[in-house]
Amino acid sequence: LPRPAPGPGVPASPERAMTASSPRWLVLLAISAAMTSCRNPCQQLCVEIRDYAASECGLQFSDAELDQCIADHKGGALEKGERATCREGLGEVDREWDCDELEAYFSELIQDGGAQGDSGVSAQ
């Protein structure tokens, strides 16, 4: 049986469909990659700790602090074994930290000069 003629904007064959929509798929892929970012386990842990601190402890960390944590844990900056340690910690933040420890740890970092300027950490 002959195929019906495609309507406007409809590719004539599956092969052409892939080719015709490729730019759209590339854009969607780029947007998806930008939103999820390719982060190593230590960088993912930065996000997990920030989210836990906000949802469970009422602590807010600035975007600059999160960005600094992610920058400090780039692949090349990690010491041997650190990536594996972070991977083990993923999903365990609530078992490994409590709110008092989080607040004390980040306050200590700020006092030791680990953060530049105002910490951005605040309790709600």
N, CA, C and O atoms as a GROMACS GRO file, in nm:
protein
  496
    1LEU      N    1   0.083  -0.118   0.000
    1LEU     CA    2   0.000   0.000   0.000
    1LEU      C    3   0.088   0.125   0.000
    1LEU      O    4   0.187   0.131   0.072
    2PRO      N    5   0.052   0.221  -0.078
    2PRO     CA    6   0.130   0.345  -0.078
    2PRO      C    7   0.104   0.425   0.050
    2PRO      O    8  -0.006   0.424   0.105
    3ARG      N    9   0.208   0.494   0.093
    3ARG     CA   10   0.197   0.581   0.210
    3ARG      C   11   0.124   0.709   0.172
    3ARG      O   12   0.142   0.761   0.062
    4PRO      N   13   0.041   0.759   0.263
    4PRO     CA   14  -0.020   0.889   0.233
    4PRO      C   15   0.087   0.999   0.238
    4PRO      O   16   0.186   0.988   0.309
    5ALA      N   17   0.064   1.100   0.162
    5ALA     CA   18   0.160   1.212   0.159
    5ALA      C   19   0.160   1.280   0.295
    5ALA      O   20   0.055   1.304   0.353
    6PRO      N   21   0.280   1.311   0.346
    6PRO     CA   22   0.288   1.377   0.476
    6PRO      C   23   0.234   1.520   0.468
    6PRO      O   24   0.240   1.585   0.364
    7GLY      N   25   0.181   1.565   0.581
    7GLY     CA   26   0.130   1.702   0.589
    7GLY      C   27   0.246   1.799   0.606
    7GLY      O   28   0.362   1.758   0.608
    8PRO      N   29   0.215   1.928   0.618
    8PRO     CA   30   0.320   2.029   0.635
    8PRO      C   31   0.399   2.004   0.763
    8PRO      O   32   0.341   1.982   0.870
    9GLY      N   33   0.530   2.008   0.754
    9GLY     CA   34   0.618   1.992   0.869
    9GLY      C   35   0.638   1.848   0.911
    9GLY      O   36   0.707   1.822   1.010
   10VAL      N   37   0.578   1.752   0.838
   10VAL     CA   38   0.593   1.611   0.872
   10VAL      C   39   0.690   1.549   0.774
   10VAL      O   40   0.667   1.555   0.653
   11PRO      N   41   0.800   1.489   0.822
   11PRO     CA   42   0.896   1.427   0.733
   11PRO      C   43   0.834   1.309   0.659
   11PRO      O   44   0.744   1.243   0.711
   12ALA      N   45   0.882   1.281   0.538
   12ALA     CA   46   0.828   1.175   0.455
   12ALA      C   47   0.868   1.037   0.505
   12ALA      O   48   0.798   0.940   0.477
   13SER      N   49   0.979   1.024   0.577
   13SER     CA   50   1.023   0.892   0.623
   13SER      C   51   1.086   0.904   0.761
   13SER      O   52   1.126   1.013   0.802
   14PRO      N   53   1.096   0.790   0.834
   14PRO     CA   54   1.161   0.794   0.965
   14PRO      C   55   1.305   0.844   0.957
   14PRO      O   56   1.351   0.916   1.046
   15GLU      N   57   1.376   0.806   0.851
   15GLU     CA   58   1.513   0.851   0.835
   15GLU      C   59   1.519   1.003   0.825
   15GLU      O   60   1.605   1.067   0.887
   16ARG      N   61   1.428   1.060   0.747
   16ARG     CA   62   1.424   1.205   0.734
   16ARG      C   63   1.375   1.269   0.863
   16ARG      O   64   1.412   1.382   0.894
   17ALA      N   65   1.292   1.198   0.939
   17ALA     CA   66   1.241   1.252   1.066
   17ALA      C   67   1.357   1.279   1.160
   17ALA      O   68   1.361   1.383   1.225
   18MET      N   69   1.450   1.186   1.168
   18MET     CA   70   1.564   1.203   1.257
   18MET      C   71   1.650   1.321   1.211
   18MET      O   72   1.695   1.401   1.292
   19THR      N   73   1.671   1.329   1.082
   19THR     CA   74   1.752   1.436   1.028
   19THR      C   75   1.681   1.570   1.043
   19THR      O   76   1.743   1.671   1.078
   20ALA      N   77   1.552   1.571   1.016
   20ALA     CA   78   1.478   1.697   1.022
   20ALA      C   79   1.470   1.752   1.164
   20ALA      O   80   1.471   1.873   1.184
   21SER      N   81   1.464   1.664   1.263
   21SER     CA   82   1.448   1.712   1.400
   21SER      C   83   1.580   1.717   1.477
   21SER      O   84   1.580   1.756   1.593
   22SER      N   85   1.690   1.680   1.416
   22SER     CA   86   1.818   1.678   1.486
   22SER      C   87   1.853   1.809   1.556
   22SER      O   88   1.895   1.805   1.671
   23PRO      N   89   1.837   1.924   1.492
   23PRO     CA   90   1.868   2.047   1.564
   23PRO      C   91   1.784   2.063   1.691
   23PRO      O   92   1.835   2.110   1.793
   24ARG      N   93   1.658   2.025   1.685
   24ARG     CA   94   1.574   2.034   1.804
   24ARG      C   95   1.625   1.940   1.914
   24ARG      O   96   1.627   1.976   2.031
   25TRP      N   97   1.666   1.820   1.875
   25TRP     CA   98   1.717   1.725   1.974
   25TRP      C   99   1.847   1.774   2.035
   25TRP      O  100   1.870   1.756   2.154
   26LEU      N  101   1.930   1.837   1.955
   26LEU     CA  102   2.055   1.890   2.007
   26LEU      C  103   2.030   2.001   2.108
   26LEU      O  104   2.096   2.009   2.212
   27VAL      N  105   1.933   2.086   2.078
   27VAL     CA  106   1.899   2.194   2.170
   27VAL      C  107   1.844   2.135   2.300
   27VAL      O  108   1.884   2.178   2.408
   28LEU      N  109   1.754   2.038   2.290
   28LEU     CA  110   1.698   1.975   2.410
   28LEU      C  111   1.807   1.904   2.491
   28LEU      O  112   1.806   1.909   2.614
   29LEU      N  113   1.898   1.839   2.423
   29LEU     CA  114   2.008   1.771   2.491
   29LEU      C  115   2.098   1.873   2.563
   29LEU      O  116   2.140   1.849   2.676
   30ALA      N  117   2.127   1.984   2.498
   30ALA     CA  118   2.211   2.087   2.558
   30ALA      C  119   2.143   2.147   2.681
   30ALA      O  120   2.208   2.169   2.783
   31ILE      N  121   2.014   2.174   2.670
   31ILE     CA  122   1.941   2.229   2.785
   31ILE      C  123   1.939   2.129   2.900
   31ILE      O  124   1.960   2.166   3.015
   32SER      N  125   1.915   2.005   2.868
   32SER     CA  126   1.912   1.901   2.971
   32SER      C  127   2.048   1.888   3.040
   32SER      O  128   2.054   1.878   3.162
   33ALA      N  129   2.154   1.890   2.963
   33ALA     CA  130   2.289   1.880   3.021
   33ALA      C  131   2.320   2.000   3.108
   33ALA      O  132   2.382   1.986   3.213
   34ALA      N  133   2.279   2.117   3.065
   34ALA     CA  134   2.304   2.238   3.143
   34ALA      C  135   2.227   2.236   3.274
   34ALA      O  136   2.277   2.284   3.376
   35MET      N  137   2.106   2.182   3.272
   35MET     CA  138   2.025   2.181   3.393
   35MET      C  139   2.076   2.079   3.495
   35MET      O  140   2.074   2.106   3.615
   36THR      N  141   2.122   1.965   3.448
   36THR     CA  142   2.167   1.861   3.541
   36THR      C  143   2.316   1.870   3.567
   36THR      O  144   2.364   1.817   3.667
   37SER      N  145   2.387   1.936   3.482
   37SER     CA  146   2.531   1.948   3.492
   37SER      C  147   2.596   1.812   3.518
   37SER      O  148   2.541   1.728   3.589
   38CYS      N  149   2.709   1.794   3.462
   38CYS     CA  150   2.784   1.671   3.487
   38CYS      C  151   2.871   1.697   3.608
   38CYS      O  152   2.976   1.759   3.598
   39ARG      N  153   2.827   1.649   3.722
   39ARG     CA  154   2.900   1.672   3.846
   39ARG      C  155   2.957   1.541   3.895
   39ARG      O  156   2.896   1.435   3.880
   40ASN      N  157   3.075   1.551   3.956
   40ASN     CA  158   3.132   1.433   4.018
   40ASN      C  159   3.064   1.412   4.153
   40ASN      O  160   2.990   1.499   4.198
   41PRO      N  161   3.088   1.298   4.219
   41PRO     CA  162   3.018   1.270   4.345
   41PRO      C  163   3.040   1.376   4.453
   41PRO      O  164   2.949   1.403   4.531
   42CYS      N  165   3.158   1.436   4.460
   42CYS     CA  166   3.184   1.538   4.562
   42CYS      C  167   3.103   1.664   4.534
   42CYS      O  168   3.052   1.727   4.627
   43GLN      N  169   3.090   1.700   4.407
   43GLN     CA  170   3.010   1.816   4.372
   43GLN      C  171   2.861   1.788   4.397
   43GLN      O  172   2.787   1.877   4.439
   44GLN      N  173   2.819   1.665   4.371
   44GLN     CA  174   2.681   1.626   4.400
   44GLN      C  175   2.655   1.634   4.550
   44GLN      O  176   2.546   1.672   4.593
   45LEU      N  177   2.755   1.597   4.628
   45LEU     CA  178   2.743   1.602   4.773
   45LEU      C  179   2.728   1.746   4.822
   45LEU      O  180   2.656   1.771   4.919
   46CYS      N  181   2.794   1.840   4.756
   46CYS     CA  182   2.776   1.982   4.790
   46CYS      C  183   2.629   2.020   4.782
   46CYS      O  184   2.575   2.084   4.872
   47VAL      N  185   2.565   1.980   4.673
   47VAL     CA  186   2.424   2.011   4.651
   47VAL      C  187   2.338   1.940   4.754
   47VAL      O  188   2.244   1.998   4.809
   48GLU      N  189   2.369   1.813   4.780
   48GLU     CA  190   2.291   1.735   4.876
   48GLU      C  191   2.298   1.796   5.016
   48GLU      O  192   2.196   1.804   5.085
   49ILE      N  193   2.416   1.839   5.057
   49ILE     CA  194   2.433   1.900   5.190
   49ILE      C  195   2.357   2.031   5.197
   49ILE      O  196   2.290   2.059   5.296
   50ARG      N  197   2.367   2.112   5.091
   50ARG     CA  198   2.293   2.239   5.089
   50ARG      C  199   2.143   2.215   5.099
   50ARG      O  200   2.074   2.283   5.175
   51ASP      N  201   2.092   2.118   5.023
   51ASP     CA  202   1.948   2.088   5.025
   51ASP      C  203   1.905   2.035   5.161
   51ASP      O  204   1.799   2.073   5.211
   52TYR      N  205   1.985   1.949   5.220
   52TYR     CA  206   1.953   1.894   5.353
   52TYR      C  207   1.954   2.007   5.457
   52TYR      O  208   1.863   2.016   5.539
   53ALA      N  209   2.054   2.092   5.453
   53ALA     CA  210   2.064   2.202   5.548
   53ALA      C  211   1.942   2.292   5.539
   53ALA      O  212   1.891   2.339   5.642
   54ALA      N  213   1.894   2.317   5.419
   54ALA     CA  214   1.777   2.404   5.401
   54ALA      C  215   1.649   2.335   5.446
   54ALA      O  216   1.569   2.394   5.519
   55SER      N  217   1.630   2.211   5.404
   55SER     CA  218   1.501   2.145   5.432
   55SER      C  219   1.490   2.095   5.576
   55SER      O  220   1.381   2.099   5.633
   56GLU      N  221   1.599   2.049   5.635
   56GLU     CA  222   1.591   1.988   5.767
   56GLU      C  223   1.638   2.079   5.880
   56GLU      O  224   1.596   2.063   5.995
   57CYS      N  225   1.723   2.176   5.848
   57CYS     CA  226   1.784   2.258   5.953
   57CYS      C  227   1.745   2.405   5.946
   57CYS      O  228   1.772   2.481   6.039
   58GLY      N  229   1.682   2.445   5.837
   58GLY     CA  230   1.648   2.586   5.821
   58GLY      C  231   1.769   2.673   5.794
   58GLY      O  232   1.763   2.795   5.812
   59LEU      N  233   1.881   2.612   5.750
   59LEU     CA  234   2.001   2.688   5.717
   59LEU      C  235   2.003   2.716   5.568
   59LEU      O  236   1.974   2.628   5.486
   60GLN      N  237   2.036   2.838   5.533
   60GLN     CA  238   2.044   2.875   5.393
   60GLN      C  239   2.188   2.909   5.358
   60GLN      O  240   2.251   2.990   5.426
   61PHE      N  241   2.238   2.848   5.253
   61PHE     CA  242   2.372   2.877   5.204
   61PHE      C  243   2.357   2.952   5.073
   61PHE      O  244   2.272   2.920   4.991
   62SER      N  245   2.440   3.052   5.055
   62SER     CA  246   2.429   3.136   4.936
   62SER      C  247   2.467   3.058   4.811
   62SER      O  248   2.536   2.956   4.818
   63ASP      N  249   2.421   3.107   4.698
   63ASP     CA  250   2.459   3.047   4.570
   63ASP      C  251   2.610   3.052   4.551
   63ASP      O  252   2.670   2.961   4.494
   64ALA      N  253   2.671   3.160   4.600
   64ALA     CA  254   2.817   3.174   4.588
   64ALA      C  255   2.888   3.064   4.666
   64ALA      O  256   2.990   3.012   4.622
   65GLU      N  257   2.835   3.030   4.783
   65GLU     CA  258   2.896   2.923   4.862
   65GLU      C  259   2.883   2.788   4.792
   65GLU      O  260   2.977   2.709   4.789
   66LEU      N  261   2.765   2.763   4.735
   66LEU     CA  262   2.747   2.638   4.661
   66LEU      C  263   2.842   2.635   4.542
   66LEU      O  264   2.907   2.534   4.516
   67ASP      N  265   2.850   2.746   4.469
   67ASP     CA  266   2.940   2.752   4.355
   67ASP      C  267   3.085   2.728   4.398
   67ASP      O  268   3.160   2.660   4.328
   68GLN      N  269   3.124   2.785   4.513
   68GLN     CA  270   3.260   2.766   4.563
   68GLN      C  271   3.285   2.621   4.599
   68GLN      O  272   3.391   2.566   4.568
   69CYS      N  273   3.188   2.558   4.664
   69CYS     CA  274   3.202   2.416   4.700
   69CYS      C  275   3.220   2.332   4.574
   69CYS      O  276   3.307   2.244   4.569
   70ILE      N  277   3.139   2.359   4.473
   70ILE     CA  278   3.149   2.284   4.348
   70ILE      C  279   3.284   2.309   4.281
   70ILE      O  280   3.346   2.215   4.231
   71ALA      N  281   3.329   2.434   4.280
   71ALA     CA  282   3.460   2.466   4.220
   71ALA      C  283   3.574   2.400   4.297
   71ALA      O  284   3.670   2.352   4.237
   72ASP      N  285   3.563   2.397   4.430
   72ASP     CA  286   3.667   2.336   4.513
   72ASP      C  287   3.677   2.186   4.492
   72ASP      O  288   3.779   2.125   4.527
   73HIS      N  289   3.574   2.127   4.437
   73HIS     CA  290   3.572   1.981   4.420
   73HIS      C  291   3.572   1.939   4.274
   73HIS      O  292   3.516   1.834   4.239
   74LYS      N  293   3.634   2.019   4.189
   74LYS     CA  294   3.651   1.978   4.049
   74LYS      C  295   3.737   1.853   4.046
   74LYS      O  296   3.817   1.830   4.137
   75GLY      N  297   3.720   1.774   3.943
   75GLY     CA  298   3.792   1.647   3.931
   75GLY      C  299   3.940   1.656   3.958
   75GLY      O  300   3.995   1.573   4.030
   76GLY      N  301   4.007   1.757   3.901
   76GLY     CA  302   4.151   1.771   3.916
   76GLY      C  303   4.193   1.814   4.056
   76GLY      O  304   4.309   1.798   4.093
   77ALA      N  305   4.100   1.871   4.132
   77ALA     CA  306   4.132   1.920   4.266
   77ALA      C  307   4.116   1.813   4.373
   77ALA      O  308   4.154   1.833   4.488
   78LEU      N  309   4.060   1.699   4.335
   78LEU     CA  310   4.033   1.593   4.432
   78LEU      C  311   4.159   1.511   4.461
   78LEU      O  312   4.237   1.479   4.371
   79GLU      N  313   4.176   1.480   4.587
   79GLU     CA  314   4.288   1.394   4.625
   79GLU      C  315   4.250   1.249   4.599
   79GLU      O  316   4.133   1.215   4.583
   80LYS      N  317   4.351   1.164   4.594
   80LYS     CA  318   4.328   1.023   4.567
   80LYS      C  319   4.230   0.965   4.669
   80LYS      O  320   4.246   0.983   4.790
   81GLY      N  321   4.129   0.898   4.621
   81GLY     CA  322   4.030   0.835   4.706
   81GLY      C  323   3.915   0.925   4.748
   81GLY      O  324   3.815   0.877   4.801
   82GLU      N  325   3.929   1.056   4.726
   82GLU     CA  326   3.825   1.148   4.769
   82GLU      C  327   3.694   1.127   4.694
   82GLU      O  328   3.586   1.136   4.752
   83ARG      N  329   3.704   1.099   4.565
   83ARG     CA  330   3.584   1.076   4.484
   83ARG      C  331   3.506   0.956   4.536
   83ARG      O  332   3.383   0.959   4.544
   84ALA      N  333   3.577   0.849   4.572
   84ALA     CA  334   3.511   0.729   4.625
   84ALA      C  335   3.446   0.758   4.760
   84ALA      O  336   3.336   0.708   4.788
   85THR      N  337   3.513   0.837   4.843
   85THR     CA  338   3.457   0.873   4.974
   85THR      C  339   3.329   0.953   4.955
   85THR      O  340   3.230   0.929   5.025
   86CYS      N  341   3.330   1.046   4.863
   86CYS     CA  342   3.211   1.126   4.836
   86CYS      C  343   3.099   1.038   4.782
   86CYS      O  344   2.983   1.054   4.821
   87ARG      N  345   3.134   0.945   4.693
   87ARG     CA  346   3.033   0.856   4.636
   87ARG      C  347   2.964   0.777   4.748
   87ARG      O  348   2.843   0.755   4.743
   88GLU      N  349   3.042   0.733   4.847
   88GLU     CA  350   2.985   0.660   4.960
   88GLU      C  351   2.893   0.748   5.043
   88GLU      O  352   2.798   0.699   5.104
   89GLY      N  353   2.920   0.879   5.047
   89GLY     CA  354   2.840   0.972   5.127
   89GLY      C  355   2.711   1.015   5.062
   89GLY      O  356   2.622   1.067   5.129
   90LEU      N  357   2.699   0.995   4.930
   90LEU     CA  358   2.576   1.035   4.861
   90LEU      C  359   2.457   0.960   4.919
   90LEU      O  360   2.461   0.838   4.934
   91GLY      N  361   2.352   1.033   4.949
   91GLY     CA  362   2.233   0.972   5.005
   91GLY      C  363   2.242   0.943   5.154
   91GLY      O  364   2.148   0.891   5.213
   92GLU      N  365   2.356   0.976   5.215
   92GLU     CA  366   2.378   0.947   5.357
   92GLU      C  367   2.389   1.072   5.443
   92GLU      O  368   2.421   1.062   5.562
   93VAL      N  369   2.365   1.187   5.386
   93VAL     CA  370   2.386   1.313   5.459
   93VAL      C  371   2.307   1.314   5.589
   93VAL      O  372   2.360   1.354   5.693
   94ASP      N  373   2.183   1.271   5.585
   94ASP     CA  374   2.100   1.274   5.706
   94ASP      C  375   2.148   1.177   5.813
   94ASP      O  376   2.117   1.195   5.931
   95ARG      N  377   2.222   1.074   5.773
   95ARG     CA  378   2.276   0.978   5.870
   95ARG      C  379   2.414   1.019   5.921
   95ARG      O  380   2.458   0.978   6.028
   96GLU      N  381   2.482   1.101   5.842
   96GLU     CA  382   2.619   1.141   5.875
   96GLU      C  383   2.628   1.276   5.947
   96GLU      O  384   2.723   1.301   6.021
   97TRP      N  385   2.529   1.362   5.925
   97TRP     CA  386   2.533   1.498   5.979
   97TRP      C  387   2.404   1.527   6.052
   97TRP      O  388   2.298   1.474   6.018
   98ASP      N  389   2.413   1.611   6.156
   98ASP     CA  390   2.291   1.669   6.213
   98ASP      C  391   2.304   1.820   6.197
   98ASP      O  392   2.408   1.871   6.156
   99CYS      N  393   2.197   1.889   6.228
   99CYS     CA  394   2.193   2.034   6.203
   99CYS      C  395   2.300   2.109   6.280
   99CYS      O  396   2.362   2.201   6.225
  100ASP      N  397   2.323   2.072   6.405
  100ASP     CA  398   2.426   2.140   6.485
  100ASP      C  399   2.564   2.121   6.423
  100ASP      O  400   2.644   2.214   6.419
  101GLU      N  401   2.591   2.000   6.376
  101GLU     CA  402   2.722   1.973   6.313
  101GLU      C  403   2.738   2.054   6.184
  101GLU      O  404   2.846   2.109   6.158
  102LEU      N  405   2.633   2.060   6.105
  102LEU     CA  406   2.640   2.139   5.981
  102LEU      C  407   2.669   2.285   6.011
  102LEU      O  408   2.757   2.345   5.948
  103GLU      N  409   2.596   2.342   6.105
  103GLU     CA  410   2.615   2.483   6.137
  103GLU      C  411   2.755   2.508   6.193
  103GLU      O  412   2.820   2.606   6.156
  104ALA      N  413   2.801   2.420   6.282
  104ALA     CA  414   2.935   2.435   6.340
  104ALA      C  415   3.044   2.420   6.234
  104ALA      O  416   3.139   2.497   6.232
  105TYR      N  417   3.029   2.321   6.148
  105TYR     CA  418   3.129   2.295   6.044
  105TYR      C  419   3.144   2.416   5.952
  105TYR      O  420   3.255   2.460   5.925
  106PHE      N  421   3.032   2.468   5.904
  106PHE     CA  422   3.041   2.580   5.811
  106PHE      C  423   3.082   2.709   5.880
  106PHE      O  424   3.149   2.792   5.820
  107SER      N  425   3.045   2.727   6.005
  107SER     CA  426   3.091   2.844   6.081
  107SER      C  427   3.242   2.838   6.099
  107SER      O  428   3.311   2.940   6.089
  108GLU      N  429   3.293   2.719   6.126
  108GLU     CA  430   3.438   2.701   6.143
  108GLU      C  431   3.512   2.730   6.013
  108GLU      O  432   3.618   2.793   6.014
  109LEU      N  433   3.457   2.684   5.903
  109LEU     CA  434   3.519   2.712   5.773
  109LEU      C  435   3.530   2.862   5.750
  109LEU      O  436   3.632   2.912   5.702
  110ILE      N  437   3.425   2.934   5.786
  110ILE     CA  438   3.423   3.078   5.764
  110ILE      C  439   3.527   3.145   5.854
  110ILE      O  440   3.599   3.234   5.810
  111GLN      N  441   3.535   3.102   5.981
  111GLN     CA  442   3.633   3.160   6.074
  111GLN      C  443   3.775   3.131   6.030
  111GLN      O  444   3.865   3.213   6.050
  112ASP      N  445   3.797   3.015   5.970
  112ASP     CA  446   3.931   2.977   5.924
  112ASP      C  447   3.966   3.039   5.791
  112ASP      O  448   4.075   3.017   5.738
  113GLY      N  449   3.874   3.118   5.735
  113GLY     CA  450   3.902   3.183   5.607
  113GLY      C  451   3.870   3.096   5.489
  113GLY      O  452   3.913   3.125   5.377
  114GLY      N  453   3.795   2.989   5.510
  114GLY     CA  454   3.757   2.901   5.401
  114GLY      C  455   3.659   2.963   5.305
  114GLY      O  456   3.647   2.920   5.190
  115ALA      N  457   3.589   3.064   5.350
  115ALA     CA  458   3.495   3.135   5.264
  115ALA      C  459   3.538   3.281   5.255
  115ALA      O  460   3.591   3.337   5.351
  116GLN      N  461   3.516   3.339   5.143
  116GLN     CA  462   3.552   3.478   5.121
  116GLN      C  463   3.437   3.568   5.163
  116GLN      O  464   3.323   3.546   5.120
  117GLY      N  465   3.464   3.667   5.247
  117GLY     CA  466   3.362   3.765   5.281
  117GLY      C  467   3.251   3.707   5.365
  117GLY      O  468   3.272   3.613   5.442
  118ASP      N  469   3.131   3.764   5.350
  118ASP     CA  470   3.014   3.720   5.424
  118ASP      C  471   2.981   3.577   5.386
  118ASP      O  472   2.982   3.540   5.268
  119SER      N  473   2.952   3.498   5.486
  119SER     CA  474   2.930   3.355   5.460
  119SER      C  475   2.804   3.328   5.382
  119SER      O  476   2.799   3.235   5.302
  120GLY      N  477   2.703   3.408   5.402
  120GLY     CA  478   2.577   3.380   5.335
  120GLY      C  479   2.497   3.274   5.408
  120GLY      O  480   2.383   3.246   5.369
  121VAL      N  481   2.552   3.214   5.513
  121VAL     CA  482   2.482   3.112   5.589
  121VAL      C  483   2.392   3.183   5.688
  121VAL      O  484   2.437   3.269   5.764
  122SER      N  485   2.267   3.146   5.688
  122SER     CA  486   2.175   3.207   5.783
  122SER      C  487   2.070   3.105   5.825
  122SER      O  488   2.031   3.018   5.748
  123ALA      N  489   2.027   3.116   5.948
  123ALA     CA  490   1.920   3.031   5.996
  123ALA      C  491   1.788   3.101   5.967
  123ALA      O  492   1.779   3.223   5.976
  124GLN      N  493   1.688   3.024   5.932
  124GLN     CA  494   1.556   3.082   5.902
  124GLN      C  495   1.479   3.104   6.029
  124GLN      O  496   1.366   3.152   6.025
   0.00000   0.00000   0.00000
